[in-house]
Amino acid sequence: MNRAISGTRLRAVVTALSAILWLFVMDVNAGGSIWWSGPQERRLVPIAPDFDINGDGTVDFLFRNYEATLSLAPVGGNRAVADPTWQPAHLNYRPLPAGTLIDAALPGAFVWDGDENFLVSYVDIGGSGPWHGVQYGLLGVSLQINGQTHYGWVRMSDVSQVSFILHDWAYETRPGVPIKAGAKSVVVPMGAPEVVRAGYLRLKWSSEVGKAYQVQAKTRLDALRWTDLDFVIPATSSETMVDLPMEGAAQFFRVIEAD
């Protein structure tokens, strides 16, 4: 399949794309409507930064340090998944098993809560708390975006008394649609980009007949957000390709499976 996308102003740097092809072969496991942060590895203790999940410039959650205790406080109607059974008479934000469906109806004793609750404390000898010693745990969250509820997750680890790490996060871009804990976009491995005709960059990837694919772009490799180009390509063979005009600002590209 060979298509020129008229009206889309794009320019690509072929050498840069070839150098970052590792971005296109990451192990990911869900649909194209999920926005994923990519690897972040943010240290929260003792920094405890404000946390903007969807990158709109508004704080969604606050991580707070009180001496040797780290807590999480949802902001602006956002919520996180808590478990009232971990400590009687108190809600505590707890990790979800990978693959747990995150939506309005949570499994087991898990409930939604919008108050500040502690995650881990090092006041006691050896430490304590629902996230104490947890490695790559998944926190379920709900976000209010333009007055609508979106579901997501945050992956975190309690490394030691001096390190609590936020690894990555994701949310479903469609309001009200559930997301599985740990689910990300399906990034499709691509071959090396080629210039096969003047003024156009060709992207090519292995495809599955009947599936549709979305090309995404961003202008900076360290930017959090990928932007969908204004077309979706249905696969009609085991290999799909598209020619993009090399115009306008330089871009980095990837291909994901579309829903």
C-alpha positions, 0 to 999 in steps of 0.5 A: 500500500503506497499513499501520499498524505496530502495537506499534512505538513511534515518533514523527517530526519531519516538519520535520527529516525534510524537511530531511535528505532528502539522506540518502535519495538517496545513490549506493549500490550493494548489498543491505540486509544491508550496514551502511555508516558513511556519510561520515566523513572522519576524519583519521588523521595525526597522530591515528591513532585506535582504529577500531571498525568495527561500533560495538559499543564494541570496538576492531577495528583500531589505526592507529599513528603511528611518527614519519612512518610510519602502520601498521595493526594488527588486534585480536582476531582481525580481519584485513586484506587484504595483498599479499606481492608489493609488497615481497619477504619482507614482507606489506603491506596494499594497496588492492583494486580496486573490486568485488573480492569479499571473502571467505575466498578472495581473488583473485590474490596477495592474502592475509589477515593479522592482523599489524601492517603499515605503510601509508605512510611519509614518511621517504623523500623524496616518501614511500613505502609501499603506500598512498602517493598512493592516493586513495579506496583500498579495504582489505578486512577481516574482523571477528570478531563474536560468534565469527563472521567478517564481511567488509567494506571501509574506504575511505582516501586518502593526501592528503599528509604531514600528512593520511591520511583515512578516508572510510567503511566497510561490512561484511556483517551476515550472517556468512560472506557475501562483500561487494564492495569499495565495496558499500553499502546501497541507500538508496531516495529518498523523497518528503517525509513527510506526516501524512495521519491523526492520530497517523501519519507516512506514508513514501512512495517509488517501488518496483519490483514484486517487490522488498522494502523495509526501513524503518530508523530512528535517534534521532540524525542523527549516530549511525552505526547505523541500526536495522531496524524489525521488518517488511519490505514487499514492493512490489506497485506502482510506489509503496509507502507505510507509516504509522508511529505517531508515539509514543515517542522522535523518530526519523529514517527511511530506506528501503533495499532488503531482500535 
